Amino acid sequence: MSDPDLYTALVASLPSSERLFFAKQPPLSRLRLNKRLAALSSDDARTLALVERLLSWAEYGMADDIGVVIARTRIALRDIAQPTLRAIVKERMELRTAIAALRMRQRGDSAPTGIWGYGRWTKHIVGNWADPTFRLDASMPWLRQAQVLMARKDPLELERHILDVTFQQLQRHAARHQFDFEAVVIYVLKWNIFDRWAQSNSEAAARRFSDLSLDALRDFPDLILEGGAQ
């Protein structure tokens, strides 16, 4: 999409995503969002897909080889021309590196060696492994709360905290982009955060309901559910 008027029309057609965490579902469905994104040029659509795939919460698991993740990031950055989008990718990968370090330390691992993370802070984190926030309070002030929630074993609030941090990072970049391609990508990334939180909240609610049901049944050991096995 090279016509600025088309970007303006596209961004103007998107409902506000500012009320993250306050609604029960994203402000529009992914199907409806994709219909609006069909206005993108093929090159812009490819860049959006690349950034989304790289930053997708579902794309990474704890068992992923960190070398593969880093290589994937560096290759992708060569194909992303926009400085703001490159900065967003780098910020997100550094955030993931810091969270990975917290998780490693929480389970009792020693400071990692070799290639283990991405970004500016890998050596700094290793050199300050015993400090609760790796002495990154000034650069990553959100780490202290993340460390507290991890120590408290509160995964839902930890995820909420991390999603909020990533949302605020996007907000800072959004202030410099209103009606251009970067604004569209930032909106989609916000939508993904919103959707991730809605899913996590639903999954947590389902788990709580299941736990409460099991607790209730423990109080009635002779209860036979209709249609269930005896």
C-alpha positions in Angstrom: 0.0 0.0 0.0 1.8 3.2 -1.2 -1.1 5.7 -1.1 -1.2 7.5 2.3 -4.9 8.0 1.9 -5.4 4.2 1.9 -3.4 3.9 5.2 -5.5 6.7 6.7 -8.7 5.0 5.7 -7.5 1.6 7.0 -6.4 2.9 10.4 -9.5 5.0 10.7 -11.6 1.9 10.1 -10.1 0.0 13.1 -11.8 0.3 16.5 -9.8 1.5 19.4 -7.6 -1.0 21.2 -6.9 1.2 24.2 -9.1 -0.6 26.7 -6.8 -3.6 26.9 -7.8 -6.0 29.7 -11.1 -4.2 30.3 -13.2 -6.1 27.8 -13.9 -9.8 27.5 -12.8 -10.1 23.9 -10.9 -8.1 21.3 -12.7 -5.1 19.8 -13.2 -7.0 16.5 -12.7 -10.6 15.4 -9.6 -11.8 13.6 -11.8 -12.5 10.6 -13.0 -8.9 10.4 -9.5 -7.6 11.1 -8.1 -9.7 8.2 -10.8 -8.3 5.9 -9.5 -4.8 6.6 -5.9 -5.9 6.2 -6.6 -7.2 2.7 -6.0 -3.6 1.7 -2.3 -4.0 2.3 0.1 -4.3 -0.6 1.7 -7.8 -1.0 5.0 -6.5 0.3 3.4 -4.9 3.4 1.3 -8.0 4.0 4.5 -10.2 3.9 6.2 -7.8 6.4 3.2 -7.9 8.7 3.1 -11.7 8.6 6.8 -11.9 9.3 6.6 -9.6 12.4 3.5 -11.4 13.7 5.1 -14.8 13.3 8.3 -13.7 14.9 6.5 -12.2 17.9 3.7 -14.7 18.2 3.3 -16.0 21.8 2.4 -19.4 20.4 5.5 -19.7 18.3 7.9 -20.3 21.2 8.0 -23.0 23.8 10.3 -23.5 26.8 11.9 -26.4 24.9 12.8 -24.4 21.9 16.5 -24.2 21.0 17.6 -20.7 21.8 20.1 -20.8 19.0 17.3 -21.4 16.5 15.2 -18.6 18.0 18.1 -16.1 17.8 19.0 -17.1 14.2 15.3 -16.8 13.2 15.3 -13.3 14.7 18.4 -12.1 12.9 17.3 -13.5 9.6 13.9 -11.8 10.0 15.5 -8.4 10.9 17.3 -8.4 7.6 13.9 -8.5 5.8 12.3 -5.8 7.9 13.1 -2.3 6.4 11.1 -0.1 8.9 13.3 1.1 11.9 10.3 1.2 14.2 9.3 -2.4 13.5 12.9 -3.5 13.9 13.0 -1.8 17.3 9.8 -3.5 18.3 11.2 -6.9 17.4 14.4 -6.3 19.3 12.6 -5.0 22.4 10.3 -8.0 22.5 13.2 -10.5 22.1 15.1 -8.8 24.9 12.0 -9.0 27.1 11.7 -12.7 26.4 15.4 -13.1 27.2 15.0 -11.5 30.6 11.9 -13.6 31.4 13.8 -16.7 30.3 16.6 -15.7 32.7 14.1 -15.3 35.6 12.7 -18.8 34.8 16.1 -20.4 34.7 17.1 -18.9 38.0 13.8 -19.7 39.6 14.3 -23.4 38.9 17.8 -23.3 40.4 19.9 -23.1 37.3 23.4 -21.5 37.4 24.1 -18.5 35.2 24.0 -19.7 31.6 27.0 -19.9 29.3 27.4 -19.7 25.6 24.6 -18.4 23.4 21.5 -18.4 25.6 19.6 -15.2 24.8 19.1 -12.2 22.5 20.1 -8.6 22.8 22.2 -6.1 24.7 21.7 -7.5 28.2 22.8 -11.2 28.0 26.3 -10.6 29.4 25.0 -8.1 31.9 22.4 -10.7 33.2 25.0 -13.4 33.5 27.3 -11.0 35.4 24.5 -10.1 37.8 22.8 -13.5 38.1 22.3 -13.3 41.9 20.6 -9.9 41.9 16.8 -10.2 41.9 16.5 -8.0 38.8 20.0 -8.6 37.4 20.7 -4.9 38.2 18.4 -3.9 35.3 15.9 -1.8 37.3 16.7 1.3 35.3 16.5 -0.4 31.9 13.7 -2.9 32.7 11.8 -1.5 35.7 9.0 -4.1 35.1 11.4 -7.0 36.0 11.0 -6.5 39.7 7.3 -7.2 39.6 7.8 -10.1 37.2 10.3 -11.6 39.7 7.8 -11.2 42.6 5.0 -12.8 40.6 7.2 -15.7 39.5 8.4 -16.3 43.1 4.8 -16.2 44.2 4.0 -18.8 41.5 1.2 -16.7 40.0 1.4 -17.5 36.3 -1.8 -15.7 35.3 -0.8 -12.4 36.9 2.7 -12.8 35.6 1.3 -13.2 32.1 -0.9 -10.2 32.6 2.0 -8.2 33.7 4.2 -9.2 30.8 1.4 -8.5 28.3 0.8 -5.1 29.9 4.6 -4.3 29.5 4.6 -5.3 25.9 1.4 -3.2 25.3 3.1 -0.2 26.9 6.1 -0.7 24.7 3.9 -0.6 21.6 2.1 2.5 22.9 5.4 4.4 23.0 6.1 3.5 19.3 2.4 4.2 18.4 2.8 7.8 19.5 5.1 8.4 16.5 2.9 6.6 14.0 -0.7 7.3 13.4 -1.7 6.8 9.7 1.1 4.7 8.2 2.1 1.1 7.7 3.8 1.0 11.1 0.6 2.1 12.7 -1.2 -0.8 11.2 1.4 -3.3 12.4 1.3 -1.9 15.9 -2.5 -2.1 15.9 -2.3 -5.8 14.9 0.3 -6.5 17.6 -1.9 -4.8 20.2 -4.8 -7.0 18.9 -2.7 -10.1 19.5 -1.9 -9.0 23.0 -5.6 -8.4 23.7 -6.5 -11.7 22.2 -3.8 -13.6 24.2 -5.1 -12.1 27.5 -8.7 -12.9 26.6 -7.7 -16.5 26.0 -5.5 -16.8 29.1 -8.3 -15.4 31.2 -10.8 -17.9 29.8 -8.5 -20.8 30.3 -7.8 -19.7 33.9 -11.5 -19.3 34.5 -12.1 -22.8 33.2 -9.4 -24.2 35.4 -10.8 -22.4 38.4 -14.3 -23.8 37.7 -12.8 -27.3 37.3 -10.9 -27.0 40.6 -14.0 -25.7 42.4 -16.1 -28.6 41.0 -13.6 -31.2 42.2 -13.5 -29.5 45.6 -17.2 -29.7 45.8 -17.3 -33.4 44.9 -14.7 -34.2 47.5 -17.3 -33.0 50.1 -19.8 -35.5 48.7 -17.9 -38.8 48.1 -21.0 -40.8 47.6 -22.5 -38.5 45.0 -23.2 -40.2 41.7 -23.4 -37.9 38.7 -26.3 -38.6 36.4 -25.1 -40.5 33.4 -21.6 -40.9 34.9 -19.7 -44.0 35.9 -20.3 -45.4 39.4 
